[in-house]
């Protein structure tokens, strides 16, 4: 057997093993993140049913992001030290516990604890997964490809989790001799969600760890705060924050606009759904084009497209025109995450990958905690269109930073 054919076979075997590992990790992420997404829909419903105010529900939803703000950096450090399986197994324990608690004690305070547990579990697990997948890649094209595949996980789980929870809430009570959306239905939904993280554990358990980064103890180790001295890192975090805020604005404002225009719940759902589908489609397309795409160009284009869509969105008065805006926005924002993760891995020293991912997650979730409250008060004061236009002009201004991300 010649040297070349041996290498060729080894490469194919390696690629095959990589693809198989990636597939298992994506399904694992879908299950763990799906449990959290299902809880994020079921817990507020139960709280409203128990007579709690809309403000209480807002607080409950903020708690899903709150633990991720404080846990992101320690979780990143933990992943840098321990690799993939330990962070995931701790995440599985926390998420399962979070789903089981309200089965036993369906009180508002317990739902708040569940939100903290499941948000933290999902965040810590995603850092470990992103770090592992980034280290599987052998070049920049492969980085973009692998991150695009991995980014499909949250897109799918945001669909799977809520649908599973919704079906169980509506039908499980009836099967058990009760009525739709009774206490039994909610209990069964929480049980269903508790089973999902266990699937994650079965899938990730056998994933081989990658060799740890060898650290020279005599040299002062770079700290995560040193990353912030790098202008590229600061630009990247700012761009990432702006674009994830756009994601939040869209999720928050569309129901309000739809409500103002007297659209039905299913129409509003379809508008938001078309956004999620477009975001998933673009992440399927990126691996096919990865070798031709440059991260900074994609991110800059996304920002300009987003700014344009935000300028015209409030002027759209029909469901079809709003859905069209939603789809274009889904394409633009969906393309961003793989590019940002790929850039992040290229500008960060190996030993700090987990912590850099933690820093990114911290910034994103801080915005998810604060922004909805901010939009809520701004929307009440000045009208929802103003929220769209303000965000659009911020993104347009921020596109200069994205342009300067070019290597």
PyMOL commands that set and color helices and strands:
alter all, ss='L'
color gray80, all
select helices_A, chain A and resi 3-49+54-82+85-104+108-136+140-175+183-204+224-227+231-260+265-292+295-313+319-334+336-347+350-382+384-403
alter helices_A, ss='H'
color red, helices_A
deselect
rebuild
show_as cartoon
